[in-house]
């Protein structure tokens, strides 16, 4: 039962907006947390309530066990956050967060007959694309750290800070296991529009792979690329938020027309 779960643990509202017309739930990349999105509300319309999702194993939930499998994570999120779906909502997810938000959308459709108004996926291959890279989450510590260096997503200061890195490694390994053990299953496309975002210099997720997200929707699809590598959502944040501002404003207008 949703009432048996402390839903406040899952949603970090930096700027609550009871009068908002739509909620935008934001899911982080591997090793990331809700703080990634702490300033987003300042750049988006006041009619949009930005809801950063707080996953176990980080920030205020540091002492909770991080999930390592997608299905139980999505089931738990859906049950815990169901009270927040009492008004129109949309999802944004970057990298790992994109897959979580996609699978959560499908789970909500199957179990509750609801879908987001819009799905924004960022820096992540379309889920039906085979992953040919070998798993790395089980590598010895030194080899795993080298993989982090190669991915260029962990700050150099963190990689060189032994104590801090020691705190982060269990979470990073858990998140890598979550995404590297994920198995896509075929279901009908979602009925909500999908917007896919990518970095022009992202060597892991190219334009052709992002384009395949269009197979996951019966509605409209848009693809936009930004300067930067896999973590363009930081280096090109103002550009990304500018697009999200436009898209969510259109979404609010569309919702208003339905009511």
Beta strands, then each sheet from edge to edge (+ up, - down):
strand 1: 11-12
strand 2: 22-27
strand 3: 48-53
strand 4: 89-94
strand 5: 118-122
strand 6: 193-199
strand 7: 221-226
sheet 1: 1+ 3- 2- 4- 5- 6- 7-
end
